[in-house]
Amino acid sequence: MKRMKFSRGSASVQLSRGFTLIELMIALVLGLVILAAGMAVYVSSSRSSQVSQMETQLNEDGILALNLIQQQIKQAGYSSQVIPSNGATVMGNYAGLAVRGCDNGFADASLAFDSLSCNSSGGNGSAIAIRYEATADNTVPTSTGLPTNCIGNGINAVTASQAAPAPAPPPGNYALADNRYLVSISSNQPALSCRGAEGSGAVGGLEPLLANVERMQILYGVASRPSRELAAAYDAMRHQIVSYLDATSIDALPTTGVFPDETLDRWGRVLSVRVCLVMRSEQPVRDAPDGGFTYKDCNNADATATDGYLRRTYTTTVLLRNRLIVQ
């Protein structure tokens, strides 16, 4: 038997060979680099989209919150007006304080207006009490036609008229809106909340109105002397804002003697209210940067939030138009 011999010169046989270990490792590293770059682009794009959606929601919430508090402050001090024979502008019913505030919240927001006192520290920023004559036109009335407070409960007309001198015929009882606005936090969910008096002297429970309001800071534009709605002519000392003060500074003002009641004398100088709201996103941002998110606080200073939530501040200044003389 003859043995077959294969000549390498005439008929070469090409054998397939695989990657070496080094080539395989290089390919694997390159694949991981490309995958990591793709993931980084995806995460960045996803985060940007989420942040954009949250910023839009923050703007909507902030505008709604400002509109609500603006609407209430504009009504502060409102009263039906009559012009008696002596020519003076007289508040036909309510002639008391329009607003009263605290920098660190009320010690007990359920107390009567004249018994309200302030916390010395803590709280979630400022709180403000707003009073005005409530009617079916400046509130959302109940099904029976009663004017309502900030949480929608009816207010009975049990408050006696404060008009002096009393017009003829003298007005009867009226409904007095007495609403207290503050920020409350429950289960890590902040909200602008309110307690409203119901006309019988009782103050209702605290009810959230708008979510994601984390803090409220209020300054008050004050005149040199208290406003006098009973004055017959304009007085620059009573109707020109000379400074913006916080509630603590107003409580420390020297009295002028215009009103015997010191609280009325001091808070009767308030002609405008500047409100700053710190809004917080409803949920934290996924994969938030380690350095957190920077925003401007109510003092226009840079602040950094490291808990993953977005924050923005929204500010408005509202004139107390019912504290001005009607010519």
Residue, then its C-alpha position, 0 to 999 in steps of 0.5 A: m500500500k502506498r502512502m499519500k503525501f500532500s505537497r505544501g507547495s502545490a496545494s496549500v491548506q489554509l487553516s482558520r484561526g480565532f482571536t488571541l486573548i489580547e485581541l479579545m480583551i481589546a475588543l471587549v474594552l472598546g465595546l464597554v467604552i462605547l456602551a458606557a458613552g451611550m448610557a451616559v448620553y441616555v442618562s443625560s438626555s433622560r435627566s434633562s427631559q425630567v428636569s424640564q418637565m419638573e421646571t414646567q410644573l414648578n412654574e405652573d404651581g408657582i403662578l397658581a400659588l402667587n395668584l391665590i395669595q394675591q387675590q386674598i391680599k387685594q381684598a384685605g381690609y375691604s368693607s362696604q363704603v358709604i359717604p355720609s354728609n360730612g364728606a369723609t370716606v367712611m368704611g361702612n362695616y369693617a375698619g380693623l386691621a387688614v393684615r397681621g403676620c409672623d416671621n416664624g408662623f403663628a404660635d397657635a393659628s386657631l386663636a381669635f385674631d386679636s389673640l394671635s402671637c408669633n413663634s420665636s423660631g422654627g416654622n416653615g417661614s412666614a404666616i399671614a392673617i388676612r381680614y375683610e368683609a366677605t360677600a357673595d361677590n368676593t368669595v365663592p358662595t355656598s349653595t345657600g348664598l353664604p360667603t365663604n372662607c378660604i377653605g370653602n366653609g360658609i361665614n354667617a353674618v354675625t359681626a357688628s358694624q364698626a362704622a363711625p360715624a354710623p350712616a343712616p340707616p345704620p348697617g346690620n351685621y356682616a360676614l367677616a373673612d378671617n383667613r390665616y395662610l401658612v406653609s405646612i408639611s405632612s409626610n414630607q409633602p409641603a403645601l400652602s395651607c389655610r385656616g378660616a374663621e366661620g363667623s361664629g368665632a370658631v376657626g376651622g382646621l388647617e386645610p392644604l390648598l396648593a401642594n409643593v409650596e415649601r416656604m413663604q417669606i413676607l415683607y410689608g411696605v409701611a408708611s410713617r403713620p397708620s392709615r386712616e380710612l376716615a380721613a377726608a383727604y390724602d396724607a402722604m405720611r399715611h399713604q407713602i411707603v417708606s420701607y419694607l419690614d418683616a413682621t418682627s420689625i413691625d412689632a418693634l416699631p414705636t407707636t405714634g399715638v394715632f390709635p390707642d391699640e398698639t397692634l393697630d397703630r403698628w400694623g395699621r401702617v402696612l400699605s403693601v405686602r411682598v410675598c416670596l414663595v419657595m416651590r419644590s418639585e413633587q418628586p426628586v430628580r433621578d440620578a441627581p448630580d452629586g453637587g445638587f441643584t442651585y437656586k436663588d432663595c428669597n433673599n436673592a442669595d445662591a442656595t444649593a439643594t442636595d436632596g435631589y429636589l428642584r426648587r425655584t422662588y416666585t415673588t410678587t408685591v401687592l398693594l393694599r388698595n383698601r387702605l387708601i383714601v377714596q377721593 
